[in-house]
Amino acid sequence: RRTAVFTLFGGGWMGFGQYYLYCRLFERLVPGTTALASAGKAALDQLVHVPLLYFPLFYSIDALLQGAWARGVACGMEHVQHRLR
C-alpha cells in the first residue's frame, strides 16, 4: 500500500500537477528568471503550494489507499495547521 501511495502521488501530483504548477502557473504569476522572480516563486511554493496543496493532497491519497479517508483528511489538515503556526 505504501508503494501505491508514493506511486500515485509521485506520478500524479509530482509528475503532472507540479509540472503545470511550476512551469505554467508560477511562470504566469511571477514571470522571469531573475533573482527576485525566483524568490517570488520560492515564496509561492513554500507559503501557498506546500501547506495548502502538497501536504493535504499527500495525506488524503495516503488515507484513501490505506482505507481511512476521513481520518486521513483530518490528519492532513492538522499537519497543515501545525505547519502554519
Contacts in CASP RR format, 6 or more apart in sequence:
PFRMAT RR
TARGET T0000
AUTHOR 0000-0000-0000
METHOD contacts of the structure
MODEL  1
RRTAVFTLFGGGWMGFGQYYLYCRLFERLVPGTTALASAGKAALDQLVHV
PLLYFPLFYSIDALLQGAWARGVACGMEHVQHRLR
1 65 0 8 1.000
1 66 0 8 1.000
4 65 0 8 1.000
5 61 0 8 1.000
5 62 0 8 1.000
5 65 0 8 1.000
5 66 0 8 1.000
8 61 0 8 1.000
8 65 0 8 1.000
9 57 0 8 1.000
9 58 0 8 1.000
9 61 0 8 1.000
9 62 0 8 1.000
13 54 0 8 1.000
13 57 0 8 1.000
13 58 0 8 1.000
13 61 0 8 1.000
21 49 0 8 1.000
21 53 0 8 1.000
22 41 0 8 1.000
22 45 0 8 1.000
26 41 0 8 1.000
26 44 0 8 1.000
26 45 0 8 1.000
29 44 0 8 1.000
30 37 0 8 1.000
30 40 0 8 1.000
30 41 0 8 1.000
30 44 0 8 1.000
31 37 0 8 1.000
50 83 0 8 1.000
51 80 0 8 1.000
51 83 0 8 1.000
51 84 0 8 1.000
52 80 0 8 1.000
55 76 0 8 1.000
55 79 0 8 1.000
55 80 0 8 1.000
55 83 0 8 1.000
56 73 0 8 1.000
56 76 0 8 1.000
56 77 0 8 1.000
56 80 0 8 1.000
59 72 0 8 1.000
59 73 0 8 1.000
59 75 0 8 1.000
59 76 0 8 1.000
59 79 0 8 1.000
60 69 0 8 1.000
60 72 0 8 1.000
60 73 0 8 1.000
60 76 0 8 1.000
62 72 0 8 1.000
63 69 0 8 1.000
63 70 0 8 1.000
63 71 0 8 1.000
63 72 0 8 1.000
63 73 0 8 1.000
63 75 0 8 1.000
END
